[in-house]
């Protein structure tokens, strides 16, 4: 089975932001997305707002841009527009990996979408538990031969992505002890989780052909890997990130992603191999960063050398700074250090709960304020 990879302009990027609707008075999830989308009106061009698996969720999608700031500006404009319609409905907006206390069995699946019906019918209890939200960053790659080596390189930075964006310490009213409970919830789906590490595009094509043949998937986009090729758009899609509460933090992780893709692309242009790690190291890094977040001690190379993820980021950012300047995202990349210094969303949520006698409604209120004001509540 041949899978064509669409032509694309090198390092151009787009961002998808999943946002949950909550009731203003109770803080509970609200099935408001269908009405909101009806009021907003249908849009098929980028940027736009669309539905997702559950009726409590909208997804805001930027147009493709060369600069991070332009993609994030799309997101910000659309959020402000959604908020204007949500306000008279008594609906607030949040973005985090999970909702702190709403129950999965009270949520409704978006009707009229056969692919959602098929997913739930096949995965049943685990599929219904997918009360989770994320941010996806697409970065264009101009040569299909680069796609798989760059994905393997990005897998060595998966714990950095996950720690910076971790925002799901609570699940159904419980403190899980994980920075990103979403990461481990999502991989329960049979086509989610870490991607295989391929050496040739033909291997990827054979796997897809096999899965289509036995009915595991009906469409290519049903492979919901943490990092995956997106042949339709000519991009690599990083789906590792938890839901992110503020546009500024999205800009930071999008800039980090864009810079790493460009770095690996330049390495390949120079005839150098992209460093990779054994799949069992990649898997261990995912668990460590989901469990410990910014305090994770991660494996940094195939030799098994280890380092605190924040220390590694502090060294990585100056290394990527020249690439960021060439891509016009220097200011956005610098915001990664703000997250390191001041705390990721999961840390802020835990602080709010501790300062509010354990109130998870207070945590929801803080997430509402962060998204509305565009600033983390440090």
Secondary structure by P-SEA (a helix, b strand, c coil): cbbbbcccccccbbbbbbbbbbcccccccccaaaaaaaaaccccccccccccccccbbbbbbcccccaaaaaaaaaaaaaaaaaaaccccbbbbbccccccccccccccccccaaaaaaaaaaccccccccccbbbbbbbbccccaaaaaaaaaaaaaaaaaaaacccccccccccccccaaaaaaacccccccccccccaaaaaaaaaaaaaaccccccccccccccccccccccccccccccccaaaaaaaaaaaaaaaaaaaaaaaaccccccccaaaaaaaaaaaaacccccccccccccccccaaaaaaaaaaaaaaaaaaacccccccaaaaaaacccaaaaaaaaaaaacccaaaaaaaaaaaaaaccccc
